[in-house]
Amino acid sequence: MKLDPPALADILAARLRIRPHLDPSPLRNYPAIDRLVGAQVWIKHDNLLPTGAFKVRGGVNLMSRLDPATRAQGVIAASTGNHGQSVAFAAQLFGASAMICAPEGANPVKVEAMRDLGAEVVLVGRDFDDAREHCERLAAEHGYRYIHSGNEPDLIAGVATHTLEILEERPDIDVILVPVGGGSGAAGACLAAKSIRSDIEVIAVQSTAASTAHDSWRARAPVERPNTTVAEGLATRTAFELPQRILSEMLDDFVLVTDEELLAATALMIEKTRTLVEPAGAAPLAAAISREVRARVAGRKVALICSGANISPAQLRLVVAG
């Protein structure tokens, strides 16, 4: 069944549903980052949401719309961590049981957080897609409500509220940069931004070491790519149909950064914003200070969506060593 993308009305409704549970995240300007980028830059600090990532917006919106019988049956999701935390957080809010399938090498900070939120975590396979395939089998066998990390209109409507909040506070923003794994956050940014002001540019960012979403968008067809990035929040081997359909119609550009650039940007974000950031959360800054994007946004008003505070000790050591 082909899913319809959410409209602006759905995003506005999602904002009302999530507001009792999630306060708007801060939007802050840092002169040091203005200087690095050569533009007026505001950081949308979704790394300060309860689970440290924008995914929780979608989880709360989706879970709030499930009927009691579905909640009683339980929900299941596959995740490298941030989507799983979102589902676990929302399930706890609405009294549902949650099972999360994650790769065996998943970020231990995220695994512990999912368990602390009451989810049963099943570690299986070498990467996200192995975990996803196992998750889909369990959902079919046990009748759990499978919450896909991208092909969910209510999830996309929920995460799109980050852009709604940006434009309510700074309606003069010219460019929005957003990190991409499966693409729900970028799809949401496009839907909200283009519905409010069609001339806003939305630029997506992914790692060269896991370029599936980028390459699928460029090809206008789903492709598979190896997934070896240190930034698990940007990591998938397969493309997600609904986000890709939205991005193909609305996204202005899609850029790649190296893992080395991600780690360097993580150090910069931690230093300049005094907040904790994981490599996926630093992806927009990594792109913004690259030669290509820096020239494009020079002198303009730019928003960077910082989603991901769940850095592991091992990742933090890499950042400090760099």
Sequence and secondary structure as in RCSB ss.txt:
>XXXX:A:sequence
MKLDPPALADILAARLRIRPHLDPSPLRNYPAIDRLVGAQVWIKHDNLLPTGAFKVRGGVNLMSRLDPATRAQGV
IAASTGNHGQSVAFAAQLFGASAMICAPEGANPVKVEAMRDLGAEVVLVGRDFDDAREHCERLAAEHGYRYIHSG
NEPDLIAGVATHTLEILEERPDIDVILVPVGGGSGAAGACLAAKSIRSDIEVIAVQSTAASTAHDSWRARAPVER
PNTTVAEGLATRTAFELPQRILSEMLDDFVLVTDEELLAATALMIEKTRTLVEPAGAAPLAAAISREVRARVAGR
KVALICSGANISPAQLRLVVAG
>XXXX:A:secstr
       HHHHHHHHHHHTTT     EEE HHHHHHHTSEEEEEEGGGSTTSSTHHHHHHHHHHTS HHHHHH E
EEE SSHHHHHHHHHHHHHT  EEEEE TT  HHHHHHHHHTT EEEE SSSHHHHHHHHHHHHHHHT EE  SS
S HHHHHHHTHHHHHHHHH TT  EEEEE SSSHHHHHHHHHHHHH TT EEEEEEETTS HHHHHHHHTS    
    S GGG  SS  HHHHHHHHHH  EEEEE HHHHHHHHHHHHHHH S   GGGGHHHHHHTSHHHHHHHTTS
EEEEEE      HHHHHHHHH 
